[in-house]
Amino acid sequence: MQGANEDEEDESRADVSGEIRLPATLEGRTGNVPEKAEIAIVGGGVIGLSIAYHLARRGLTDVVVLERGYLAEGASGRNGGGVRQQWSTEINIRLMQESVELCRRFAVDLGVNVWFRQGGYLFLARNAKETARLEKNIALQNRCGVHTRMLEPKAALDIVPELDLTGIVAASYNPSDGILFPWPFLWGYARQAAAHGVRIFTQTPVGGLEPQASGGYLVHTPRGAVRARRVINACGAWSPRLAELIGVQVPTWPIRHEICSSEPLKPFLRPMVSELSSGLYCSQSMRGEIVGGVSLPGHGSTYRMGSTLEFLATYARRLVRLMPVLGDIKILRQWAGPYDQSPDGNPILGAAPGHPDFFLACGFVGHGFMMAPIIGKLYAEWLTGGTPHEIFVRSPLARFADGSGAHHEKEDFNIG
Amino acid sequence: MAGKIVLCRCEDVTLSDLEHSVSRGYRDIEEVKRYTGFGTGPCQGKECLAVVALQLARITQQHPSAIPPFTSRPPLAPTPLKLLAKDPGAHRFADETDEGED
């Protein structure tokens, strides 16, 4: 195990020309991948980098990360940064309790400011059905030690005085949920993984996986091939495409979700606010921007990540209705990212059936970012000889073929 | 000195920040945008993109033509929510079907 001091190396050094040189996190744009590695992680998003970091912290540093484009290019760089414990299944609630704790320590542990702020999450219900759903979830969350509570609509005004309560019948609030700024989260994992010896290659797509007689794969890239004893598929919405290279069918599909950001404002909005009926959500980042989205039906399966006026108009309508004072704030930019949608709303983890050296870490349905801190830690513990956490036992790819997952409850509290 | 040369005024990104980014290996214009935050403020790159690209070309010893602009995002100019809310193309949810709801 490496000492904590290693994590603190970060002194800027100026050479004689006065130029700043820092230790590189990423491999250069030229040069080959190594001939072999214990583990090749495909996908430089938050899941892959979290696994890489935690493997390295546990002493397994013979790891390469192969990213097709740049870090944060996929959903990891496109999400709203919400980190909540208000879920509908016990396993997700318990995992997210641990993830929140890891987020709280992230700046200290990894030496990077991720703008994490625990302002809570406020969910708003507009009918009895939604209220019942919140009540059922809260009972479970309270049993797990998450202090979510139901609020009368008027009590929600104590938390967000700008709300128009017309049509709101109930609210749920957990003060320890929070938000973070996704980008530096990735820089933190990448930098510390690299400092421990992990080699991170960007602009390095994987074109082939050649099974080896002795186990593992020869992983082909334009920068040469790396012989990896184990391969981890952390490609998010693109996971099915990597799995196809060895004939494994991953039954997830990409769903485009749009999001937008406003001009920065003086801090005024403490919690993430979300309205169940429309999937509207918005929060104020530590940069001061209002970041949010809304559910739009009918986009189907697509890798196209364009933006629409329909989204912006729908978001504006719902947000101005809920918080009329926001009518005057200006939207600066909108973009989109893919949810990796799984058939039952739960992730797909562990080795693929019949392929003991090919591991999956996908199907997170829009909450991969908030799950990544704990999933990466648990994955690394397992791959370095620890007992697999229950989440790995419950989340095999095989459940879709043999029906073994049917008795697990479906997670249905996916927002946005 | 580089710490006092501002490239992006909206987000206070300096030449020194750009040098940090390149030193770490974040040298693609999209990576530099994310690593430093340049171009994510009110001007959305309209003022700073060319300046950053030129300095990036110099530092990485590339011809400026080798550096494409980052993906521009709608809207073209900062737009108030209340104007967007009036657009007839907005999706209507089930709880908006009643007359007088709006």
Chai-1 contact restraints between the chains, C-beta under 6 A:
chainA,res_idxA,chainB,res_idxB,connection_type,confidence,min_distance_angstrom,max_distance_angstrom,comment,restraint_id
A,I20,B,E19,contact,1.0,0.0,6.0,A-B,restraint_1
A,I20,B,H20,contact,1.0,0.0,6.0,A-B,restraint_2
A,I20,B,S23,contact,1.0,0.0,6.0,A-B,restraint_3
A,R21,B,S23,contact,1.0,0.0,6.0,A-B,restraint_4
A,L22,B,H20,contact,1.0,0.0,6.0,A-B,restraint_5
A,L22,B,S23,contact,1.0,0.0,6.0,A-B,restraint_6
A,L22,B,R24,contact,1.0,0.0,6.0,A-B,restraint_7
A,A24,B,G25,contact,1.0,0.0,6.0,A-B,restraint_8
A,T25,B,R24,contact,1.0,0.0,6.0,A-B,restraint_9
A,T25,B,G25,contact,1.0,0.0,6.0,A-B,restraint_10
A,L26,B,G25,contact,1.0,0.0,6.0,A-B,restraint_11
A,Y70,B,D28,contact,1.0,0.0,6.0,A-B,restraint_12
A,Y70,B,E30,contact,1.0,0.0,6.0,A-B,restraint_13
A,Y70,B,E31,contact,1.0,0.0,6.0,A-B,restraint_14
A,A72,B,R34,contact,1.0,0.0,6.0,A-B,restraint_15
A,R126,B,D95,contact,1.0,0.0,6.0,A-B,restraint_16
A,W183,B,R34,contact,1.0,0.0,6.0,A-B,restraint_17
A,E263,B,P42,contact,1.0,0.0,6.0,A-B,restraint_18
A,E263,B,P78,contact,1.0,0.0,6.0,A-B,restraint_19
A,S277,B,F93,contact,1.0,0.0,6.0,A-B,restraint_20
A,S277,B,D95,contact,1.0,0.0,6.0,A-B,restraint_21
A,S278,B,F93,contact,1.0,0.0,6.0,A-B,restraint_22
A,L296,B,H91,contact,1.0,0.0,6.0,A-B,restraint_23
A,S307,B,P74,contact,1.0,0.0,6.0,A-B,restraint_24
A,L309,B,G89,contact,1.0,0.0,6.0,A-B,restraint_25
A,E310,B,G89,contact,1.0,0.0,6.0,A-B,restraint_26
A,L312,B,L84,contact,1.0,0.0,6.0,A-B,restraint_27
A,A313,B,L84,contact,1.0,0.0,6.0,A-B,restraint_28
A,A313,B,D87,contact,1.0,0.0,6.0,A-B,restraint_29
A,A313,B,G89,contact,1.0,0.0,6.0,A-B,restraint_30
A,A313,B,A90,contact,1.0,0.0,6.0,A-B,restraint_31
A,T314,B,A90,contact,1.0,0.0,6.0,A-B,restraint_32
A,T314,B,H91,contact,1.0,0.0,6.0,A-B,restraint_33
A,A316,B,L81,contact,1.0,0.0,6.0,A-B,restraint_34
A,A316,B,L84,contact,1.0,0.0,6.0,A-B,restraint_35
A,A316,B,A85,contact,1.0,0.0,6.0,A-B,restraint_36
A,R317,B,A85,contact,1.0,0.0,6.0,A-B,restraint_37
A,R317,B,A90,contact,1.0,0.0,6.0,A-B,restraint_38
A,V320,B,L81,contact,1.0,0.0,6.0,A-B,restraint_39
A,V320,B,K82,contact,1.0,0.0,6.0,A-B,restraint_40
A,V320,B,A85,contact,1.0,0.0,6.0,A-B,restraint_41
A,L326,B,L81,contact,1.0,0.0,6.0,A-B,restraint_42
A,G327,B,L81,contact,1.0,0.0,6.0,A-B,restraint_43
A,G327,B,K82,contact,1.0,0.0,6.0,A-B,restraint_44
A,D328,B,P80,contact,1.0,0.0,6.0,A-B,restraint_45
A,I329,B,L81,contact,1.0,0.0,6.0,A-B,restraint_46
A,K330,B,P78,contact,1.0,0.0,6.0,A-B,restraint_47
A,K330,B,T79,contact,1.0,0.0,6.0,A-B,restraint_48
A,K330,B,P80,contact,1.0,0.0,6.0,A-B,restraint_49
A,I331,B,T79,contact,1.0,0.0,6.0,A-B,restraint_50
A,L332,B,P78,contact,1.0,0.0,6.0,A-B,restraint_51
A,R333,B,Q44,contact,1.0,0.0,6.0,A-B,restraint_52
A,R333,B,R73,contact,1.0,0.0,6.0,A-B,restraint_53
A,Q334,B,P74,contact,1.0,0.0,6.0,A-B,restraint_54
A,W335,B,R73,contact,1.0,0.0,6.0,A-B,restraint_55
